[in-house]
Amino acid sequence: MPSPDFSLERVIYAFNEEEPFTIANACEGIQIFGGIGSGKTSGSGESIAKAFLEAGFGGLVLCAKKDVLNDWQRYAKETGRDKQVLVFDASGDFVFPFLQYEIEREGEGAGYTDNLVRLFTTVYEAIDRSIEGDSDPYWTRAMQQLLRNTIDLCMIARGTVSVPLIHDIILSAPTSVAQIDTDEWKNKSLCWKLLLEGHAQQLDQWAKHDFDSTASFWLEEYPNLADKTRSSIVSTLSTMLDIFLRVHSAGCFLNSLATLVKLPTRNSLIVGLSL
């Protein structure tokens, strides 16, 4: 099958059957105005959407309502593109482990711990729209410190990070200095296991510096926090992690890489449903 012609001057639609609309126009953006029930979606929107599909465009469609998905599936079928529609929803047929993507992507900043922390909080804020902006900044910084040290431990010990792994490390971290010396804690703690794995790694100067810092956090600073302070910090982060461990978010973001289906994104239409 020949590749579509994506030259900017190509005409893909004609308004009123006489005003040409080119790919260059499409790249400049479209705004459709009209009152409620005036046919913005069923009129102009549908015509332009089908023109895009007929021209071979791929794209990402974000659906706040289920009927929008139905509309786009119909558009695709009517333009012969139905086999290229990929529905991204809680079914888990297609998944996007966003933290792993940030680790593996090319380019500057890939895999940096601070970028992973910011990415996690940004995605969480996009899912949970009830966040208040006037909370005490201490708890935000303390939560980010906990998340940063958890991610560093994951990356140094295993070269990967996931929400379930973050969750399990925090739950198994020592809550007192005395606990660290007990065989019972060492035998059960994933946090301790990853500290041993990280210690056994052949690390360069800067990775060793990061490991020493995170080991000091888990074995000295974290268990020495006052119980009330530590529980508040953990609660702040665990409530954020919880939403990713529920079925609707987990089906989209948390499947293991072993079962990840690579999206055939070239000229595909990815339709994402609101969670």
Residue pairs with C-beta under 8 A, 6 or more apart in sequence:
3 56
4 55
4 56
4 57
4 267
6 23
6 56
7 23
8 22
8 23
8 24
8 27
9 22
9 23
9 24
10 22
10 23
10 55
11 20
11 21
11 22
12 21
12 22
12 23
12 26
12 51
12 52
12 54
12 55
13 20
13 21
13 47
13 48
13 51
14 20
14 21
15 21
21 48
21 51
23 55
26 52
26 57
30 48
32 40
32 44
32 45
33 40
34 40
41 71
46 71
46 75
49 72
49 75
50 75
50 78
50 79
52 59
53 75
53 76
53 79
53 81
53 269
54 79
56 267
57 267
58 84
58 265
58 266
58 267
58 268
58 269
58 270
59 269
59 270
60 270
60 271
60 272
61 68
61 72
61 269
61 270
61 271
61 272
62 272
62 274
63 69
63 72
63 271
63 272
63 273
63 274
64 274
65 274
66 273
69 87
69 271
69 273
72 85
72 269
72 271
73 82
73 85
73 271
75 81
76 82
76 84
76 85
76 269
81 269
84 267
84 268
84 269
85 268
85 269
85 271
86 94
86 263
86 264
86 268
86 269
86 270
86 271
87 93
87 94
87 271
87 273
88 94
88 96
88 252
88 270
88 271
88 272
88 273
89 251
89 252
89 272
89 273
90 247
90 248
90 249
90 250
90 251
90 252
90 273
90 275
91 251
92 250
92 251
92 252
92 255
93 261
94 261
94 263
94 270
95 251
95 252
95 253
95 254
95 255
95 259
95 260
95 261
96 252
96 253
97 162
97 253
97 254
97 255
97 257
97 260
98 119
98 123
98 253
99 116
99 119
99 120
99 161
99 162
99 163
100 160
100 161
100 162
100 257
102 110
102 111
102 115
102 116
102 119
103 110
103 111
103 116
103 155
103 159
103 160
103 161
104 110
104 111
109 115
111 155
113 148
113 151
113 152
113 155
113 210
114 148
116 151
116 161
117 144
117 147
117 148
117 151
120 147
120 240
121 144
121 240
123 253
124 240
124 243
124 244
125 131
127 243
127 249
127 275
128 240
128 243
139 232
139 233
139 236
140 236
142 229
142 233
142 236
143 233
143 236
143 237
143 240
145 217
146 170
146 222
146 233
146 234
146 237
147 166
147 237
149 213
149 214
149 217
149 218
149 222
150 166
150 169
150 170
151 161
151 166
152 210
152 211
152 213
152 214
153 169
153 191
153 194
153 195
153 198
153 214
153 218
154 160
154 161
154 162
154 165
154 166
154 169
154 194
155 161
156 198
156 201
156 203
156 207
156 210
156 211
156 214
157 194
157 195
157 197
157 198
157 201
158 165
158 194
158 197
160 257
162 254
162 256
163 241
163 244
163 245
163 253
163 254
164 245
164 254
166 241
167 238
167 241
167 245
168 190
169 190
169 191
169 194
170 191
170 234
170 237
170 238
172 188
172 189
172 190
172 191
172 192
173 189
173 191
173 218
173 222
173 223
174 180
174 185
174 189
174 191
174 192
174 218
174 219
174 222
174 223
175 223
175 227
175 230
176 223
177 220
177 223
177 224
179 185
179 223
180 186
180 192
180 219
180 223
185 192
186 192
191 218
195 215
195 218
195 219
198 211
198 214
198 215
199 211
199 215
201 207
201 211
203 211
222 230
225 233
243 249
244 250
244 253
244 254
245 254
248 275
249 275
252 275
263 270
